[in-house]
């Protein structure tokens, strides 16, 4: 999902809703959203990868990303 797609979906929701993140795709454990930061993401598999902050030189093959951080 891109930032644009996320914005489009979020605009349909009430701004007072709490944002909660699932630990995994199966919905095991959940945590409120703590914050986010811009960085670069390089996938190692279809379900996991590595992130670097925007101030670092991006890894080869990394793409710009918005990284969401859970409270827990």
ChimeraX commands (.cxc) that place a marker at each C-alpha (Angstrom):
marker #1 position 0.00,0.00,0.00 radius 0.5
marker #1 position 1.27,3.46,-0.84 radius 0.5
marker #1 position 0.85,6.65,1.21 radius 0.5
marker #1 position -1.68,7.86,-1.38 radius 0.5
marker #1 position -3.75,4.68,-1.04 radius 0.5
marker #1 position -3.61,4.93,2.76 radius 0.5
marker #1 position -4.73,8.58,2.69 radius 0.5
marker #1 position -7.62,7.68,0.38 radius 0.5
marker #1 position -8.79,4.97,2.78 radius 0.5
marker #1 position -8.28,7.11,5.91 radius 0.5
marker #1 position -10.34,9.98,4.46 radius 0.5
marker #1 position -13.39,7.68,4.60 radius 0.5
marker #1 position -13.01,7.18,8.38 radius 0.5
marker #1 position -13.82,9.29,11.42 radius 0.5
marker #1 position -10.75,11.30,12.50 radius 0.5
marker #1 position -11.44,10.37,16.14 radius 0.5
marker #1 position -10.79,6.63,15.58 radius 0.5
marker #1 position -7.75,5.14,17.34 radius 0.5
marker #1 position -5.17,3.58,14.99 radius 0.5
marker #1 position -4.26,0.04,16.12 radius 0.5
marker #1 position -1.66,-2.20,14.49 radius 0.5
marker #1 position -1.75,-6.00,14.37 radius 0.5
marker #1 position 1.44,-7.86,15.24 radius 0.5
marker #1 position 0.99,-10.06,12.17 radius 0.5
marker #1 position -1.40,-10.76,9.28 radius 0.5
marker #1 position -3.24,-13.38,11.34 radius 0.5
marker #1 position -4.24,-10.73,13.90 radius 0.5
marker #1 position -2.26,-12.12,16.83 radius 0.5
marker #1 position -1.85,-9.34,19.40 radius 0.5
marker #1 position -2.46,-5.66,18.70 radius 0.5
marker #1 position -0.97,-2.30,19.72 radius 0.5
marker #1 position -1.94,1.36,19.25 radius 0.5
marker #1 position 0.08,3.34,16.72 radius 0.5
marker #1 position 2.89,5.26,18.45 radius 0.5
marker #1 position 4.13,7.25,15.49 radius 0.5
marker #1 position 5.80,7.02,12.10 radius 0.5
marker #1 position 8.92,8.10,10.27 radius 0.5
marker #1 position 10.15,8.30,6.69 radius 0.5
marker #1 position 12.83,5.89,5.59 radius 0.5
marker #1 position 13.76,3.29,3.00 radius 0.5
marker #1 position 12.63,-0.35,2.92 radius 0.5
marker #1 position 14.42,-3.28,1.33 radius 0.5
marker #1 position 12.46,-6.53,1.20 radius 0.5
marker #1 position 14.32,-9.73,2.08 radius 0.5
marker #1 position 11.20,-11.86,1.51 radius 0.5
marker #1 position 7.56,-11.13,0.63 radius 0.5
marker #1 position 6.82,-10.67,4.37 radius 0.5
marker #1 position 9.93,-9.15,5.91 radius 0.5
marker #1 position 12.76,-6.75,5.23 radius 0.5
marker #1 position 15.05,-4.04,6.55 radius 0.5
marker #1 position 14.41,-0.33,7.17 radius 0.5
marker #1 position 16.81,2.63,7.24 radius 0.5
marker #1 position 16.00,6.17,8.31 radius 0.5
marker #1 position 15.91,8.99,5.74 radius 0.5
marker #1 position 19.23,10.42,6.95 radius 0.5
marker #1 position 21.17,7.33,5.86 radius 0.5
marker #1 position 22.38,6.35,2.40 radius 0.5
marker #1 position 19.68,3.98,1.04 radius 0.5
marker #1 position 20.64,0.35,0.52 radius 0.5
marker #1 position 20.72,-0.89,-3.06 radius 0.5
marker #1 position 17.20,-1.98,-3.99 radius 0.5
marker #1 position 15.54,-0.07,-1.14 radius 0.5
marker #1 position 12.42,1.99,-1.84 radius 0.5
marker #1 position 11.09,5.09,-0.03 radius 0.5
marker #1 position 8.69,4.07,2.76 radius 0.5
marker #1 position 6.64,5.46,5.61 radius 0.5
marker #1 position 7.35,3.30,8.67 radius 0.5
marker #1 position 4.59,2.93,11.29 radius 0.5
marker #1 position 5.72,2.19,14.86 radius 0.5
marker #1 position 3.48,0.47,17.45 radius 0.5
marker #1 position 3.41,1.41,21.15 radius 0.5
marker #1 position 4.43,-2.18,22.05 radius 0.5
marker link #1:1,2 radius 0.2
marker link #1:2,3 radius 0.2
marker link #1:3,4 radius 0.2
marker link #1:4,5 radius 0.2
marker link #1:5,6 radius 0.2
marker link #1:6,7 radius 0.2
marker link #1:7,8 radius 0.2
marker link #1:8,9 radius 0.2
marker link #1:9,10 radius 0.2
marker link #1:10,11 radius 0.2
marker link #1:11,12 radius 0.2
marker link #1:12,13 radius 0.2
marker link #1:13,14 radius 0.2
marker link #1:14,15 radius 0.2
marker link #1:15,16 radius 0.2
marker link #1:16,17 radius 0.2
marker link #1:17,18 radius 0.2
marker link #1:18,19 radius 0.2
marker link #1:19,20 radius 0.2
marker link #1:20,21 radius 0.2
marker link #1:21,22 radius 0.2
marker link #1:22,23 radius 0.2
marker link #1:23,24 radius 0.2
marker link #1:24,25 radius 0.2
marker link #1:25,26 radius 0.2
marker link #1:26,27 radius 0.2
marker link #1:27,28 radius 0.2
marker link #1:28,29 radius 0.2
marker link #1:29,30 radius 0.2
marker link #1:30,31 radius 0.2
marker link #1:31,32 radius 0.2
marker link #1:32,33 radius 0.2
marker link #1:33,34 radius 0.2
marker link #1:34,35 radius 0.2
marker link #1:35,36 radius 0.2
marker link #1:36,37 radius 0.2
marker link #1:37,38 radius 0.2
marker link #1:38,39 radius 0.2
marker link #1:39,40 radius 0.2
marker link #1:40,41 radius 0.2
marker link #1:41,42 radius 0.2
marker link #1:42,43 radius 0.2
marker link #1:43,44 radius 0.2
marker link #1:44,45 radius 0.2
marker link #1:45,46 radius 0.2
marker link #1:46,47 radius 0.2
marker link #1:47,48 radius 0.2
marker link #1:48,49 radius 0.2
marker link #1:49,50 radius 0.2
marker link #1:50,51 radius 0.2
marker link #1:51,52 radius 0.2
marker link #1:52,53 radius 0.2
marker link #1:53,54 radius 0.2
marker link #1:54,55 radius 0.2
marker link #1:55,56 radius 0.2
marker link #1:56,57 radius 0.2
marker link #1:57,58 radius 0.2
marker link #1:58,59 radius 0.2
marker link #1:59,60 radius 0.2
marker link #1:60,61 radius 0.2
marker link #1:61,62 radius 0.2
marker link #1:62,63 radius 0.2
marker link #1:63,64 radius 0.2
marker link #1:64,65 radius 0.2
marker link #1:65,66 radius 0.2
marker link #1:66,67 radius 0.2
marker link #1:67,68 radius 0.2
marker link #1:68,69 radius 0.2
marker link #1:69,70 radius 0.2
marker link #1:70,71 radius 0.2
marker link #1:71,72 radius 0.2
view
